[in-house]
Amino acid sequence: MITSFAGIIRTHGRERPDHPAIEFEGATLTFGALDERSSRLANAFAAVGVRAESRVAFLDKNGPEFFETTFAL
């Protein structure tokens, strides 16, 4: 049973890794790549002490990084 946004990405990353997840400015990010990138970022956040209920601010221009960060958190 999927219980989070990250779970949705993990499931699609495992079951449909080559399918497009995000298309932005002519570039396509697959579910497999999105899963890998958001997982790597989640591990980086954990390494610096970000835990459940931590507050994190993220400021950037529109782009795939927003989704990578959201799914990582």
Helices and strands as residue ranges (DSSP letters): H 5-15, E 20-24, E 27-30, H 31-47, H 64-72
